[in-house]
Amino acid sequence: MNDSALLSVGLPIALAIIMFGLGLSLTPGDFLRVVRTPRAVFVALTLQILVLPLIAFGLVVVADVDPLIAVGVMLLAASPGGTTANLFSHLFRGDVALNVTLTAVNSVLAAVSIPLITNAAIGYFDAGDTLGLQFGKVVQVIAIVLVPVGVGMVVRRRSETFAARADRPVRIFSILVLVMVSVGAILGERENIADYLQEIGVVVTLFCCASLTLGYLGARAFRLSQPQAVATSMEVGIHNTTVALTIALSVLDNTAVAIPAAVYSIVMYVLATLFGILITRSRLVRPATPHDVTT
């Protein structure tokens, strides 16, 4: 499976199309919105880029998982949020504009944070004899994450009509790719999947629950509004697992590393839905507080 053209060529191309679709949904104003809501953006990005990897690290160390699986969890933690977070934020009355800004900024930062965190994990868990994210591969990560986004933004600026028409097909394509790659990764490790699921199932579930809860309560602790807290929760809890899967399968060329992202891509939708219902209902039964102000 690792040597197939599907993984070495097809998957990076598929991710490039997905990131191109993300670029079609962005404008320079989405980045400039950081200036208007600096505290909300700072809180969300700090939670996602700094705190989340620490939580993931703690979970894999305590669970004492296989080194390759541990690297996969850290890669997952380093992956940015995606456009799916925007959808969930919309469903549960979050600040979607904040989600768009966070996705835009974090997609740029991920080009740096993913190689740093992944290489640190490879070194710590002594997986260097199997894995390696050398300079050339780092450039590859940057290329497949950033370049398509930039191209998409340029295309949108020149033709908003095309960007609007392409939005739905690209979203559908994204879902299909995620499903196929997740299933493929699991089937590729079918001989070990029972052991892996037993080993990683609880870790991934706890990580998702911690991510959603951290995003929401962390935002509220810093006195962000309820919509901003919902947006932060979804951005921190819902990852662009296609990025993690592509790096694991195409760049690192290791199916085991992809297992955490494959499992998470299923778990996160279920838990994000339940969490969204929970915080929405709890919000409806309690009165507004002084925290519910836009920052």
N, C-alpha and C positions, 0 to 999 in steps of 0.2 A: 504493500500500500504506500509506503513512504517514497518509493521510487517512481510512482506513477506520475504521468504528465498532469493528472488532475490536481495533485498536490503541489508539484514543483512549478507549474505554470498556471493552471486553471484557477487555483485558489487565490493566489496574489492578484490575478486579473479581476476575479470576482470581488475581492475586497476593495480594489481600486475603483470599481464601479460603484460600490456602496459608499465609499468615501467621497467620490465624485457627486453622488446624490446628496450627501451631507452638505457639500459645498454649494450645491444648487439652492439649498435652503438658507444660506447665510449671506449676510451683507456686512460691510465694514462697520455699520452701526451696531451690530451685535457684539463686536469687540469693544466699541466705544462706550457701550452701556456699563462697562466696568466702572467708569468714572462717575456715573450717576448712582450706582448702588455698590459702592466699594466694600462696605462691611459684609453684605450678603455674599458677594463673590469671594471675598477673602476667607470667610468662615467656611463656605462650601469647599473651596479648593484646598484649604488646610486640612479639612477632614478627609478629603478624598486622596490627596497626594501624600500626606504625611502620616495621619493617624490610621487610615485603613490598612496600609502595608504592615504597620506595627501589630494591628489586631490579627492579621493573617499570619504573620510570623509567630505570634504567641500561640495561635491555634495549632499550627503544624508542629511546633516544638513540643507542646504539651501532648499532642496526639501521637508524636513520634512516627510520622508517616514515612513512606518510602521517599528517598531523596528526590527522585524524578517527579513524584507527585507533589512534594513540597515546593519544588521550583515552579510547577504548574500553578499552584495556589498563589504564589507570589506574583507570577506573571498575570494572573487573573486580577489580583488586587491592584496592579499597576495600570491595567487597561482603563481607558477613559469611559465616561458615560456615552450613551448614544442617543439617536433620535427616538428610540423606544421610550426612554425616560421622559421625553417631552409628551408623548401620548399618555402615559400613565399620570403625569402631572396634570394634564388637561382633564382627564377622567375624574380626578379627585380634587379638583379646584385649586391646583397649585399655580404658582407664578411661572407660566410657560415661557415668558420672555426671559426670565432669569435662567431657566433651563437651556434655552438656546444660547445664551451668552456663556454659560458654564461649559456646554458641549463644545462651543467654538474655541474657547481659551484652553480647555483641557485637552482637546485634540492636538493643539500645538505643543503644549507642555509634555504630552505623552511621548512625543518623539524623543524626548530627553529622559523622562522618568522611567519609561519601560526598559530601555537598555541598562540604565543604572541599577534599578531594582532587580532585574533579572540576572544580571551579571553578579551582583552581590549575593543573590540566592544561590547561584551556581557555585560560587566560591565557598559560601558558608556550609552548604550541604554536600560539599565535596563531589559535585557532579561534573567536574571539569573534564574527566576522562571520557564522558559520554556527550556532553553538551559544550557549546562554545558560541558566544555572541561577539565575535571579533569585529574589528572596525568595518570591514566590508559588509558584514551582516547588519551592523548598526545603521550604516548608510541605507541598506535595503529597507530596514524598518522605517526610517525617516521618509524614504521615497514613497512607500506604499501607504503611509499615514497622511503625510502632509501634501505631497504634490497633487493628488487627485482633488483634495479639498480646495486648493488654490485654483486649479483649473475650473472646478465647478463654480466658484465664486465669480471668476472672470466671465464664464458663459452666462450666468444669471444677470450680470451687469449689462451684458450685450443683448440678452433676450429673456426677459422675465416670462414671456409667454411660453417659451420652450421649457424653462425651469418649472413652471407650474404644471405643464403637461407631463413632464418626466417624473414628478414627485411620486405619484402613486405607483407607477411601474417599478421604480427603483425600490420603494418600500416593500412591495410584494417580492421582488427579486431578493432583497436582503433576508426576508423571512425564510424563503426557500433555501437559500445558501446556508443559513444558520442551521436549519433542520437537517439538511443533507450532510453537512460537515460534522455536526454533533453525532448523528447516527453513525457516520463513517468512522469517526474516531473511536466510538464505543465498540463497533464491530471489529475494528482493527486490533483491539486488545481483548477480544472476546474470550481468549483463554485465561486471561487474568482479571476479567471485568468483575467477577463475583468478589474476588479479594479486594480489588480497587474500590468497588462501591461500598463494601463493608468498612474499608479503611477511610474513604474520603467522604462518604455520604453525610455523616454527622458533621464533619468539619465544614463542608460546603454549606450545609443548612444553617449551622451556627453562624458562619461568616455572613451569609445573606441576611439573617435576622439581625445580626449586630450592625451591619451596614445600614439597613433601613432605619433601625432605631437610633443609631448614632447620628445619622443625617437629620432626623427630625428633632430629637431632644437636644442635640448640639446646637442646632439653629435656634431653637426656643431659648436655650440657656444664654445665647448671645442677643436675645431680645429681637430676633427677626420676626416678621409677621407670620401669621398662620399660612398664607399662600406661599411665602418664601420658604417656610419650614417644610412644607409638602414638596416643593420643587427640589430642595436640597436633599431630602430623603430619597426621592426617586433618582436623582442624579448620582448620589453616592451608592445606592443599592442596586441600580440596574446598569450593568456594564455592557460595553460593546464587545461581547464575547467573540464575535467574528475576528476581531483584531487579535485576541489572545490565541484563538484556534489557528489562525494563519501563521502567526509567529512560531507557535509550537510545531505545526506540521510542515510548514514550508521553509522557515528560516532555521529553526533548531532541528528540524527533521526527526522529531521524536513523538510518537503517538501517545506514550504514557504521560508526557507533559501536558497534552491536550485534554486529558480526562477531566480534570477539575473544571475547566471552562465548559466542556461538553455537558457535564452534569449541572453546572450552575445555570447554563442557558435554559434548562428546563425548570429548575427549582425557583429561579428568580421571578418568573412570571406568576407562579402560584402564590409565592410569599408576598410579592409586591401587591398583588390584588387583595389578599387578605389584610395586609397591613394598611392599604389605602382605605378599605372599608372600615377598619378599626378606628383609624384616626379621624375619618369623616364622621362616623357615628358619635364618637366621643366629643367631637367638636360641636355637633348639633345639640347635644344634651347639656352643654355648659355655656354660660354667658361669655361674652367677649371680655378679654383682659387688656390691661394697658400694653401688653406685649404686641397686640395685634395692630401694629402700625407699620407702614412701609418704611424701610430704611434704605 
